[in-house]
């Protein structure tokens, strides 16, 4: 269900044209940091998915040729599902971990910057 894409796009365009609020440099930095974390997560997830595909494909294909049960029961679709399930899981787990790690680093960095700006006597 949801909102049709044309209506959604028109609403977003109208909202941008009538925007009164201007983002602060701090908000823009947060958006840049979030994009950077997302891109880093995608790259790490893609690497992990490629490795998982190779690592899961070899034993799956060998088992289909050697193990009698696998030879009788695992058709091409089943083999593809085994390999792709491992790849998909590796992608999402790694991307999630990487994004969270990057966000944690950014939060720690921002906290250190705030502490630097705080008065030296400890009163806020």
PECORCOR-V758299 format. One record per residue. N is the residue number from 1. RES is the residue in one letter. PHI is phi in radians with two decimals (* if undefined). BURIAL is # if it has 9 or more other C-alpha atoms within 8 Angstrom, else .. D_FIRST is the distance of its C-alpha to the first C-alpha in whole Angstrom. Layout:
# PECORCOR-V758299
n:N res:RES phi:PHI burial:BURIAL d_first:D_FIRST
n:N res:RES phi:PHI burial:BURIAL d_first:D_FIRST
This chain:
# PECORCOR-V758299
n:1 res:X phi:* burial:. d_first:0
n:2 res:X phi:1.50 burial:. d_first:4
n:3 res:X phi:-1.58 burial:. d_first:7
n:4 res:X phi:-1.05 burial:. d_first:8
n:5 res:X phi:-1.08 burial:. d_first:11
n:6 res:X phi:-1.16 burial:. d_first:14
n:7 res:X phi:-1.18 burial:. d_first:13
n:8 res:X phi:-1.09 burial:# d_first:13
n:9 res:X phi:-1.11 burial:. d_first:16
n:10 res:X phi:-1.13 burial:. d_first:18
n:11 res:X phi:-1.12 burial:. d_first:17
n:12 res:X phi:-1.17 burial:. d_first:19
n:13 res:X phi:-1.07 burial:. d_first:21
n:14 res:X phi:-1.11 burial:. d_first:22
n:15 res:X phi:-1.16 burial:. d_first:22
n:16 res:X phi:-1.17 burial:. d_first:25
n:17 res:X phi:-1.15 burial:. d_first:27
n:18 res:X phi:-1.71 burial:. d_first:27
n:19 res:X phi:-1.22 burial:. d_first:28
n:20 res:X phi:-1.72 burial:. d_first:31
n:21 res:X phi:-1.39 burial:. d_first:31
n:22 res:X phi:-1.93 burial:. d_first:32
n:23 res:X phi:-1.18 burial:. d_first:32
n:24 res:X phi:-1.37 burial:. d_first:35
n:25 res:X phi:-1.02 burial:. d_first:37
n:26 res:X phi:-1.14 burial:. d_first:36
n:27 res:X phi:-1.14 burial:. d_first:32
n:28 res:X phi:-1.09 burial:# d_first:32
n:29 res:X phi:-1.13 burial:. d_first:34
n:30 res:X phi:-1.10 burial:. d_first:32
n:31 res:X phi:-1.14 burial:. d_first:29
n:32 res:X phi:-1.06 burial:. d_first:31
n:33 res:X phi:-1.09 burial:# d_first:32
n:34 res:X phi:-1.13 burial:# d_first:29
n:35 res:X phi:-1.10 burial:. d_first:28
n:36 res:X phi:-1.08 burial:. d_first:31
n:37 res:X phi:-1.11 burial:# d_first:30
n:38 res:X phi:-1.13 burial:# d_first:27
n:39 res:X phi:-1.10 burial:. d_first:29
n:40 res:X phi:-1.10 burial:# d_first:32
n:41 res:X phi:-1.15 burial:# d_first:29
n:42 res:X phi:-1.12 burial:# d_first:28
n:43 res:X phi:-1.09 burial:# d_first:32
n:44 res:X phi:-1.14 burial:# d_first:33
n:45 res:X phi:-1.13 burial:# d_first:30
n:46 res:X phi:-1.12 burial:# d_first:30
n:47 res:X phi:-1.07 burial:# d_first:34
n:48 res:X phi:-1.14 burial:# d_first:34
n:49 res:X phi:-1.14 burial:# d_first:31
n:50 res:X phi:-1.12 burial:# d_first:34
n:51 res:X phi:-1.11 burial:# d_first:37
n:52 res:X phi:-1.13 burial:# d_first:35
n:53 res:X phi:-1.11 burial:# d_first:34
n:54 res:X phi:-1.15 burial:. d_first:38
n:55 res:X phi:-1.21 burial:. d_first:39
n:56 res:X phi:-1.50 burial:# d_first:37
n:57 res:X phi:-1.24 burial:# d_first:37
n:58 res:X phi:-1.05 burial:. d_first:41
n:59 res:X phi:-1.15 burial:. d_first:42
n:60 res:X phi:-1.13 burial:# d_first:39
n:61 res:X phi:-1.20 burial:# d_first:41
n:62 res:X phi:-1.17 burial:. d_first:44
n:63 res:X phi:-1.08 burial:# d_first:43
n:64 res:X phi:-1.14 burial:# d_first:42
n:65 res:X phi:-1.48 burial:# d_first:45
n:66 res:X phi:-1.87 burial:. d_first:48
n:67 res:X phi:-1.41 burial:. d_first:46
n:68 res:X phi:-1.05 burial:. d_first:47
n:69 res:X phi:-1.10 burial:. d_first:44
n:70 res:X phi:-1.12 burial:# d_first:41
n:71 res:X phi:-1.08 burial:# d_first:43
n:72 res:X phi:-1.42 burial:. d_first:42
n:73 res:X phi:-1.96 burial:. d_first:39
n:74 res:X phi:-1.81 burial:# d_first:37
n:75 res:X phi:-1.40 burial:. d_first:36
n:76 res:X phi:-1.08 burial:. d_first:34
n:77 res:X phi:-1.14 burial:. d_first:31
n:78 res:X phi:-1.08 burial:. d_first:32
n:79 res:X phi:-1.08 burial:# d_first:34
n:80 res:X phi:-1.12 burial:. d_first:31
n:81 res:X phi:-1.15 burial:. d_first:29
n:82 res:X phi:-1.08 burial:# d_first:32
n:83 res:X phi:-1.17 burial:# d_first:32
n:84 res:X phi:-1.23 burial:# d_first:28
n:85 res:X phi:-1.09 burial:. d_first:28
n:86 res:X phi:-1.12 burial:# d_first:31
n:87 res:X phi:-1.14 burial:# d_first:30
n:88 res:X phi:-1.12 burial:# d_first:26
n:89 res:X phi:-1.08 burial:# d_first:27
n:90 res:X phi:-1.08 burial:# d_first:30
n:91 res:X phi:-1.05 burial:# d_first:28
n:92 res:X phi:-1.21 burial:# d_first:26
n:93 res:X phi:-1.12 burial:# d_first:29
n:94 res:X phi:-1.18 burial:# d_first:31
n:95 res:X phi:-1.08 burial:# d_first:28
n:96 res:X phi:-1.09 burial:# d_first:27
n:97 res:X phi:-1.07 burial:# d_first:31
n:98 res:X phi:-1.16 burial:# d_first:32
n:99 res:X phi:-1.11 burial:# d_first:29
n:100 res:X phi:-1.14 burial:. d_first:31
n:101 res:X phi:-1.12 burial:. d_first:34
n:102 res:X phi:-1.14 burial:# d_first:34
n:103 res:X phi:-1.12 burial:# d_first:32
n:104 res:X phi:-1.11 burial:. d_first:35
n:105 res:X phi:-1.05 burial:. d_first:38
n:106 res:X phi:-1.10 burial:# d_first:36
n:107 res:X phi:-1.13 burial:. d_first:36
n:108 res:X phi:-1.12 burial:. d_first:40
n:109 res:X phi:-1.11 burial:. d_first:41
n:110 res:X phi:-1.13 burial:. d_first:40
n:111 res:X phi:-1.12 burial:. d_first:41
n:112 res:X phi:-1.10 burial:. d_first:45
n:113 res:X phi:-1.12 burial:. d_first:44
n:114 res:X phi:-1.15 burial:. d_first:44
n:115 res:X phi:-1.13 burial:. d_first:47
n:116 res:X phi:-1.14 burial:. d_first:49
n:117 res:X phi:-1.35 burial:. d_first:48
n:118 res:X phi:-1.18 burial:. d_first:49
n:119 res:X phi:-1.07 burial:. d_first:53
n:120 res:X phi:-1.26 burial:. d_first:55
n:121 res:X phi:-1.39 burial:. d_first:57
n:122 res:X phi:1.63 burial:. d_first:53
n:123 res:X phi:-1.51 burial:. d_first:53
n:124 res:X phi:-1.93 burial:. d_first:49
